[in-house]
Amino acid sequence: MKATARKTQPSDIAARVDAIDWAQATSDLDAQGCAVLKGMLSPDQCRALAAMYPDDANFRSRIVMGRHGFGRGEYKYFSYPLPDLIAELRPALYAQLQGIANRWNETMGIDIRYPASHEAFLKRCHGAGQTRPTPLLLQYEAGDYNCLHQDLYGEHVFPIQVAILLSEPERDFTGGEFVLTEQRPRMQSRAEVVALKQGDAVAFAVHHRPVQGTKGFYRVNLRHGVSRLRSGQRHTVGVIFHDAK
């Protein structure tokens, strides 16, 4: 299984990313701050990635959430070189999301623009000392949860990230829903619960996004997390496009 995760035909990942309805995904991201990307990985690819979790040779660090007040459960950050699946997904997804990210920043009056290729963006990160890979593999058991948070790892932050569910709801686990909250100025926060199946991904705003108001666009703040797992075991892979200090 480990070999399958490490060695995947690039055309398979490229085809899966291309097959996503990006017009609908863009519309959903603009309207809700998140979009479901169905069938991002096959069941075999999901199982292969999840099976990597016990082998620490694949990772640079392990985080036990309870020790830091992050929730309950744990996750591990992949080391470079990344598994082929992740190494292929990162630039392919970035290419689809880069235009949205630039448009969002322009709308919010943020001067930062993102280059066309993920390789060029990583050079920007690495030049600022953000050299540690951020893709991660998360593992939850019954009773575990992930508190609402934002994945900000330094000065350079790509404003959209992707999480892919590797386990099958109602078969491998129950509970454990992906949750996104949006804090709007002078209004109560709005929550969005995103239903995913095995192999589905959710693309979502890392920090903030523009929202159309009666007097133009304004900025809203977002956080994401995972509700309490009621039974079983849940694995998720997080694809973050900026690296960390």
DAVENFEN-V563582 format. One record per pair of residues at least 24 apart in sequence whose ideal C-beta (glycine too) atoms are under 6 Angstrom apart, sorted by the first residue. I is the first residue (numbers start at 0). J is the second residue. Records with the same first field share a line. If there is no record, write none. Layout:
# DAVENFEN-V563582
I->J ; J
This chain:
# DAVENFEN-V563582
0->47 ; 50
1->51
3->47
4->47 ; 48 ; 51 ; 82 ; 84
5->82 ; 83
6->83
7->83 ; 84
9->87
12->87 ; 88 ; 91
13->91
15->39
16->91
21->95
25->99
32->181 ; 204 ; 208 ; 221
33->179 ; 201 ; 203
34->202
35->199 ; 201
36->200 ; 202
37->199
38->198
39->163 ; 198 ; 200
40->163 ; 198
42->197
45->165 ; 197 ; 198
48->165 ; 236
49->165 ; 234
52->136 ; 138
69->146
70->144 ; 145 ; 146
71->143 ; 144
72->139 ; 143
73->138
74->135 ; 137
75->136
76->135
77->132 ; 134
79->132
85->134
88->238
89->117 ; 238
90->117
92->161
93->117 ; 240
96->159
100->158 ; 159
103->208 ; 209
106->209 ; 216
107->209 ; 218
123->155
124->155 ; 241 ; 242
127->154 ; 155
128->244
129->153 ; 155 ; 242 ; 243 ; 244
130->242
131->242 ; 243
132->242
133->239 ; 242 ; 243
134->238
135->237
136->236
137->235
138->234
139->175 ; 228 ; 233
140->232
141->228 ; 230
143->228
144->225 ; 227
145->224 ; 225
146->224
147->180 ; 222 ; 224
148->222
149->206 ; 222
150->205 ; 239
152->243
153->244
155->241
156->241
157->240 ; 241
158->205
159->202
160->205 ; 239
161->200 ; 202 ; 238
162->201 ; 235 ; 237
163->200 ; 236
164->195 ; 199 ; 235
165->234
166->233 ; 234
167->197
171->231
172->228 ; 231 ; 232 ; 233
173->229 ; 230
174->227 ; 228 ; 229
175->225 ; 228 ; 233
176->226
177->201
178->224 ; 226
179->203 ; 223
180->222
181->219 ; 221
182->220
183->219
